[in-house]
C-alpha cells in the first residue's frame, strides 16, 4: 500500500487474533479474545504526522517509508550473532525513505519483515556485518521503548537514531500429545502475517518443556515460524497442529 496524495490507505483487515493452543488431538484451537478490525496493514507512512498516529495501534504489519542512513558513530566491525542484542547509530535525511516493513502485533516492538530501497537498505549495504535482517526486533529508538506506536513516532520525528535491536535465534521444541485442556501457550497473530506471537506461557506442557530445557525455553514475545513442518500464514500453522501425535515447533527466541 503506497502513500497517495499525502494520506495513507488503511485497509479494514483484522489486526490481531488471540488463540490458546490446546493439547487434545483433533480439536481446533479455542479462540480467546476478539478479532479487532481496526487498521491492520500500512505499507507506507507519511513523512510527518505531527503529534498523533492515525488508527494503527496494535497494527499487524507496517512498512515505514521516509528516512535515510548516515555514518555510524560506533565501531561496526563485529558480526552480530543470533540471540544477541546490539545498538546501531545512524543519521537520516527527512527526504529519504526508511524502506522497511515492520510487524507490530506484539505492541511493544517493531519486527522487521521486509527491507526496501531507502535508509535501512543503504545502511545494510555499507555495514554488512551489522546489517538489519528479517525478524530483527527493534525494541528502543533514542531511549523510547515499551510501545511500538511510540517507536514509530520517534523513527518519523528524529533525524538521528540510536536503535536497540534484538536478533533472534531459532530453537526447536517438541511436545508429545497429552490429554491436557491446553498447552499453556497463549498466541496472538495477524491473519495475513507469517508468525504466531507468544503472549503468555502458563501451566501446561510448554511450561514443563521450559523446566526441562532451559536453553530452549519458550518465552513471551517469541514467535512460532514453523509447526509440524508447515510454514506460512497463521491459519496454515494452526491447522498443522490438528490431529498430530507430536507438536514440533521452530521458534524465534529473542534475548530477554
VOPAGU-2260 file (C-alpha; in pm, 1 decimal, decimal comma):
REM VOPAGU-2260
SITE   aa  ch    i         X         Y         Z
SITE  UNK   A    0       0,0       0,0       0,0
SITE  UNK   A    1     152,5     328,7    -105,7
SITE  UNK   A    2     123,6     683,7      13,5
SITE  UNK   A    3    -111,2     870,4    -216,3
SITE  UNK   A    4    -165,1    1245,6    -212,0
SITE  UNK   A    5     -33,4    1294,8     138,5
SITE  UNK   A    6    -268,1    1044,6     300,3
SITE  UNK   A    7    -248,8     679,2     389,4
SITE  UNK   A    8    -480,8     397,9     296,2
SITE  UNK   A    9    -570,3     184,7     596,3
SITE  UNK   A   10    -725,8    -146,7     492,3
SITE  UNK   A   11   -1002,7    -278,6     714,1
SITE  UNK   A   12    -840,2    -609,0     800,0
SITE  UNK   A   13    -815,7    -787,5    1135,4
SITE  UNK   A   14    -513,3    -657,1    1323,3
SITE  UNK   A   15    -487,2    -945,0    1562,0
SITE  UNK   A   16    -643,1   -1263,9    1685,3
SITE  UNK   A   17    -566,0   -1449,4    2006,2
SITE  UNK   A   18    -558,6   -1826,9    2048,0
SITE  UNK   A   19    -474,3   -2075,9    2315,3
SITE  UNK   A   20    -329,9   -2388,8    2160,8
SITE  UNK   A   21    -497,7   -2696,0    2302,3
SITE  UNK   A   22    -327,5   -3021,7    2386,1
SITE  UNK   A   23    -605,7   -3259,9    2289,0
SITE  UNK   A   24    -582,3   -3423,5    1949,1
SITE  UNK   A   25    -817,9   -3337,1    1658,7
SITE  UNK   A   26    -958,5   -3033,8    1838,2
SITE  UNK   A   27    -917,9   -2693,7    1684,2
SITE  UNK   A   28    -757,4   -2417,5    1885,2
SITE  UNK   A   29   -1004,2   -2240,6    2113,1
SITE  UNK   A   30   -1044,4   -1873,1    2027,0
SITE  UNK   A   31    -957,9   -1642,1    2314,1
SITE  UNK   A   32   -1042,4   -1274,3    2277,3
SITE  UNK   A   33   -1186,7   -1082,4    1985,6
SITE  UNK   A   34   -1088,1   -1013,2    1628,9
SITE  UNK   A   35   -1002,9    -644,9    1610,3
SITE  UNK   A   36   -1065,2    -487,2    1273,2
SITE  UNK   A   37    -902,1    -151,0    1338,0
SITE  UNK   A   38    -633,7     -58,6    1081,1
SITE  UNK   A   39    -426,0    -369,3    1010,0
SITE  UNK   A   40    -161,7    -314,3     743,3
SITE  UNK   A   41       1,7       1,7     620,7
SITE  UNK   A   42     284,2     -27,5     371,1
SITE  UNK   A   43     386,8     338,2     366,4
SITE  UNK   A   44     383,5     615,3     626,7
SITE  UNK   A   45     358,2     987,0     550,4
SITE  UNK   A   46     667,6    1198,0     608,0
SITE  UNK   A   47     515,8    1375,9     907,6
SITE  UNK   A   48     223,3    1321,0    1140,3
SITE  UNK   A   49     261,6    1594,4    1397,3
SITE  UNK   A   50     178,8    1453,5    1738,6
SITE  UNK   A   51     -69,4    1179,3    1651,4
SITE  UNK   A   52     -71,7     849,4    1469,1
SITE  UNK   A   53    -384,1     763,4    1267,7
SITE  UNK   A   54    -555,6     434,9    1357,3
SITE  UNK   A   55    -260,5     198,6    1364,5
SITE  UNK   A   56    -246,5      89,3    1728,7
SITE  UNK   A   57    -157,9    -279,0    1751,7
SITE  UNK   A   58    -133,4    -296,9    1373,0
SITE  UNK   A   59     -28,2    -627,2    1229,4
SITE  UNK   A   60     228,2    -511,4     979,8
SITE  UNK   A   61     380,0    -191,6     862,3
SITE  UNK   A   62     620,9     -50,0     616,1
SITE  UNK   A   63     780,8     271,3     720,4
SITE  UNK   A   64     855,4     484,1     421,1
SITE  UNK   A   65    1055,6     802,9     475,0
SITE  UNK   A   66    1421,3     803,6     603,9
SITE  UNK   A   67    1793,8     762,8     517,5
SITE  UNK   A   68    2109,8     640,9     683,6
SITE  UNK   A   69    2430,6     826,2     755,0
SITE  UNK   A   70    2765,0     745,7     911,2
SITE  UNK   A   71    2780,9     521,0    1215,9
SITE  UNK   A   72    2903,0     663,1    1546,2
SITE  UNK   A   73    3033,3     335,0    1686,4
SITE  UNK   A   74    3256,2      51,0    1559,5
SITE  UNK   A   75    3079,1    -161,4    1301,8
SITE  UNK   A   76    3330,8    -441,4    1252,8
SITE  UNK   A   77    3171,9    -706,8    1474,9
SITE  UNK   A   78    2934,1    -957,8    1319,2
SITE  UNK   A   79    2606,7    -976,9    1510,7
SITE  UNK   A   80    2534,6   -1329,4    1632,1
SITE  UNK   A   81    2185,9   -1479,3    1668,5
SITE  UNK   A   82    2042,1   -1446,8    2017,1
SITE  UNK   A   83    2206,8   -1112,4    2092,8
SITE  UNK   A   84    2106,1    -751,3    2147,7
SITE  UNK   A   85    2301,7    -473,2    1978,2
SITE  UNK   A   86    2290,9     -98,0    1921,8
SITE  UNK   A   87    2311,8      93,0    1594,0
SITE  UNK   A   88    2362,7     466,7    1549,0
SITE  UNK   A   89    2280,6     635,5    1220,9
SITE  UNK   A   90    2166,1     967,3    1079,5
SITE  UNK   A   91    1873,9    1006,1     844,7
SITE  UNK   A   92    1763,9    1265,6     594,1
SITE  UNK   A   93    1396,7    1362,0     617,7
SITE  UNK   A   94    1356,7    1345,9     239,6
SITE  UNK   A   95    1453,3     979,5     213,4
SITE  UNK   A   96    1252,4     663,4     268,8
SITE  UNK   A   97    1300,1     440,9     571,5
SITE  UNK   A   98    1226,3     148,5     341,2
SITE  UNK   A   99    1134,7    -121,2     589,8
SITE  UNK   A  100     821,3    -327,3     658,6
SITE  UNK   A  101     753,7    -399,5    1024,0
SITE  UNK   A  102     526,4    -633,1    1216,6
SITE  UNK   A  103     372,1    -454,4    1516,8
SITE  UNK   A  104     149,5    -728,0    1650,9
SITE  UNK   A  105     324,4    -767,7    1988,2
SITE  UNK   A  106     250,1    -395,5    2058,3
SITE  UNK   A  107     591,2    -326,0    2217,5
SITE  UNK   A  108     843,7    -370,9    1934,8
SITE  UNK   A  109     891,0    -334,2    1562,4
SITE  UNK   A  110     986,6    -665,0    1398,5
SITE  UNK   A  111    1138,9    -627,1    1053,3
SITE  UNK   A  112     960,5    -834,1     788,4
SITE  UNK   A  113    1087,9    -662,9     472,3
SITE  UNK   A  114    1359,3    -421,6     355,3
SITE  UNK   A  115    1320,0    -197,5      50,3
SITE  UNK   A  116    1508,3      88,2    -113,6
SITE  UNK   A  117    1580,8     354,9     144,3
SITE  UNK   A  118    1778,7     431,1     458,6
SITE  UNK   A  119    1793,2      82,1     604,7
SITE  UNK   A  120    1895,7     -77,3     276,9
SITE  UNK   A  121    2179,8     173,2     233,1
SITE  UNK   A  122    2290,6     111,4     590,3
SITE  UNK   A  123    2292,6    -260,6     521,4
SITE  UNK   A  124    2499,6    -218,7     206,7
SITE  UNK   A  125    2755,8      -4,6     392,3
SITE  UNK   A  126    2763,6    -217,3     708,5
SITE  UNK   A  127    2713,0    -582,4     610,0
SITE  UNK   A  128    2847,4    -708,2     945,0
SITE  UNK   A  129    2569,9    -522,3    1129,3
SITE  UNK   A  130    2301,6    -519,7     862,8
SITE  UNK   A  131    1941,7    -528,1     985,5
SITE  UNK   A  132    1779,1    -858,3     891,1
SITE  UNK   A  133    1432,7   -1006,8     855,8
SITE  UNK   A  134    1295,1   -1089,2    1204,9
SITE  UNK   A  135    1527,7    -846,8    1383,7
SITE  UNK   A  136    1329,5    -675,9    1659,5
SITE  UNK   A  137    1365,8    -301,5    1726,9
SITE  UNK   A  138    1293,3    -251,6    2097,1
SITE  UNK   A  139    1415,6     104,0    2152,5
SITE  UNK   A  140    1455,0     420,4    1945,1
SITE  UNK   A  141    1652,2     701,6    2109,1
SITE  UNK   A  142    1565,5     572,1    2454,6
SITE  UNK   A  143    1193,9     532,1    2383,6
SITE  UNK   A  144    1064,6     180,1    2444,3
SITE  UNK   A  145     763,7     -18,9    2559,1
SITE  UNK   A  146     518,6      92,0    2286,5
SITE  UNK   A  147     551,8      20,8    1917,0
SITE  UNK   A  148     350,0     332,8    1833,3
SITE  UNK   A  149     598,8     542,3    2029,5
SITE  UNK   A  150     890,0     373,5    1849,2
SITE  UNK   A  151     739,6     457,5    1511,2
SITE  UNK   A  152     682,8     820,0    1610,9
SITE  UNK   A  153    1048,5     851,2    1711,8
SITE  UNK   A  154    1160,3     697,9    1382,6
SITE  UNK   A  155     947,8     954,6    1198,9
SITE  UNK   A  156    1038,9    1258,3    1407,1
SITE  UNK   A  157    1410,8    1218,8    1476,9
SITE  UNK   A  158    1698,0    1282,1    1237,9
SITE  UNK   A  159    1949,8    1083,4    1443,1
SITE  UNK   A  160    1871,4     730,5    1553,7
SITE  UNK   A  161    2009,0     511,5    1827,0
SITE  UNK   A  162    1838,1     176,9    1775,7
SITE  UNK   A  163    1846,4    -111,9    2020,5
SITE  UNK   A  164    1786,3    -427,3    1818,4
SITE  UNK   A  165    1740,9    -790,9    1919,1
SITE  UNK   A  166    1837,5   -1068,2    1679,5
SITE  UNK   A  167    1657,1   -1398,3    1744,7
SITE  UNK   A  168    1795,6   -1746,2    1737,3
SITE  UNK   A  169    1589,4   -2040,4    1618,0
SITE  UNK   A  170    1507,6   -2309,4    1871,3
SITE  UNK   A  171    1330,1   -2640,6    1817,7
SITE  UNK   A  172    1060,2   -2755,5    2056,5
SITE  UNK   A  173     885,0   -3095,5    2056,6
SITE  UNK   A  174     575,3   -3155,1    2266,1
SITE  UNK   A  175     413,2   -3501,4    2262,4
SITE  UNK   A  176      35,5   -3535,3    2254,6
SITE  UNK   A  177    -105,4   -3519,1    2605,2
SITE  UNK   A  178    -459,9   -3523,0    2737,3
SITE  UNK   A  179    -441,7   -3166,1    2852,2
SITE  UNK   A  180    -701,5   -2895,5    2805,1
SITE  UNK   A  181    -433,3   -2652,6    2693,2
SITE  UNK   A  182     -63,4   -2642,5    2616,5
SITE  UNK   A  183     -35,2   -2332,3    2832,3
SITE  UNK   A  184      63,8   -2124,9    2532,8
SITE  UNK   A  185    -121,8   -1802,4    2455,3
SITE  UNK   A  186     -84,7   -1678,3    2097,2
SITE  UNK   A  187    -158,7   -1363,1    1902,8
SITE  UNK   A  188    -133,7   -1325,1    1528,3
SITE  UNK   A  189    -227,9   -1120,6    1226,6
SITE  UNK   A  190    -426,7   -1333,8     978,8
SITE  UNK   A  191    -204,9   -1213,6     693,6
SITE  UNK   A  192     124,6   -1245,1     883,6
SITE  UNK   A  193     351,1   -1549,6     896,7
SITE  UNK   A  194     420,7   -1599,0    1267,7
SITE  UNK   A  195     235,6   -1678,1    1588,7
SITE  UNK   A  196     341,4   -1442,7    1868,5
SITE  UNK   A  197     359,6   -1591,9    2217,0
SITE  UNK   A  198     162,9   -1371,1    2456,6
SITE  UNK   A  199     183,5   -1590,3    2765,9
SITE  UNK   A  200     324,6   -1916,2    2895,4
SITE  UNK   A  201     114,2   -2068,2    3173,4
SITE  UNK   A  202      72,2   -2402,1    3347,1
SITE  UNK   A  203      87,5   -2689,4    3099,5
SITE  UNK   A  204     319,4   -2889,1    2871,6
SITE  UNK   A  205     507,4   -2581,7    2743,6
SITE  UNK   A  206     597,5   -2477,4    3096,9
SITE  UNK   A  207     709,1   -2835,5    3163,8
SITE  UNK   A  208     923,0   -2821,7    2848,4
SITE  UNK   A  209    1081,2   -2497,6    2968,6
SITE  UNK   A  210    1170,2   -2653,1    3303,4
SITE  UNK   A  211    1343,4   -2944,8    3132,8
SITE  UNK   A  212    1506,9   -2741,6    2854,6
SITE  UNK   A  213    1613,3   -2403,3    2996,4
SITE  UNK   A  214    1842,9   -2344,9    2698,9
SITE  UNK   A  215    1541,8   -2377,1    2465,4
SITE  UNK   A  216    1269,4   -2221,4    2679,4
SITE  UNK   A  217     972,4   -2059,8    2501,3
SITE  UNK   A  218     908,4   -1708,8    2635,6
SITE  UNK   A  219     665,4   -1423,5    2593,8
SITE  UNK   A  220     714,8   -1232,8    2264,2
SITE  UNK   A  221     888,2   -1528,6    2099,8
SITE  UNK   A  222     743,4   -1619,4    1759,2
SITE  UNK   A  223     647,5   -1957,3    1615,7
SITE  UNK   A  224     751,2   -1970,5    1249,2
SITE  UNK   A  225     703,9   -2341,2    1182,6
SITE  UNK   A  226     465,7   -2601,0    1323,4
SITE  UNK   A  227     489,2   -2969,5    1227,5
SITE  UNK   A  228     683,0   -2879,1     914,6
SITE  UNK   A  229     437,5   -2612,4     798,9
SITE  UNK   A  230     531,4   -2250,7     736,9
SITE  UNK   A  231     308,4   -1974,9     606,0
SITE  UNK   A  232      10,0   -1774,9     726,8
SITE  UNK   A  233    -122,8   -1843,6    1079,1
SITE  UNK   A  234    -417,1   -2048,9     950,5
SITE  UNK   A  235    -169,5   -2296,3     799,3
SITE  UNK   A  236      34,4   -2311,5    1117,9
SITE  UNK   A  237    -270,4   -2370,9    1336,9
SITE  UNK   A  238    -410,5   -2633,1    1101,3
SITE  UNK   A  239     -82,9   -2823,4    1124,5
SITE  UNK   A  240    -142,5   -2864,0    1498,6
SITE  UNK   A  241    -464,7   -3059,8    1449,7
SITE  UNK   A  242    -469,0   -3440,5    1483,8
SITE  UNK   A  243     -93,0   -3463,3    1538,5
SITE  UNK   A  244      68,7   -3702,3    1788,5
SITE  UNK   A  245     356,6   -3453,1    1826,1
SITE  UNK   A  246     381,3   -3078,6    1807,2
SITE  UNK   A  247     717,3   -2982,8    1661,5
SITE  UNK   A  248     780,3   -2607,8    1672,0
SITE  UNK   A  249    1050,5   -2388,0    1527,3
SITE  UNK   A  250    1052,9   -2075,5    1742,3
SITE  UNK   A  251    1229,8   -1742,3    1703,2
SITE  UNK   A  252    1362,2   -1681,2    2053,7
SITE  UNK   A  253    1462,9   -1325,2    2142,0
SITE  UNK   A  254    1705,0   -1213,7    2413,8
SITE  UNK   A  255    1531,6   -1138,6    2747,8
